[in-house]
Amino acid sequence: MDKPQQTELEAAAFRRLLKHLDSRKDVQNIELMNVSGFCRNCLSKWMLAEAEERNIEMDYDQAREHIYGMPYSEWRANHQLPATPEQMAIFESLQNKKEK
């Protein structure tokens, strides 16, 4: 596989990941963080960092809209639920482990 093919496949896999996440709006970011250590917001931040590294104009809201498929405020209002105390306890426990 040459470099352009690799880039094409990686881009296609990323688009598939976004499509999958879009089809699973029921999966909350806190759940993604607790299980995998990253969430939709992380993907947005990674996209923004890559844009900045390449001198491509993009702000955080644009990156989030790309990842969420809509403005973040709309996604949050329609799909985000408050984190449960149990979810927050797991999240905080994981954050404490990272700090050690």
ABEGO torsion letter per residue (X at the ends): XBAAAAAAAAAAAAAAAAAAAAABAABBAAAAAAAAGBBAAAAAAAAAAAAAAAGBBBBAAAAAAAAAGBBAAAAAAAABBBBBAAAAAAAAAAAAAAAX
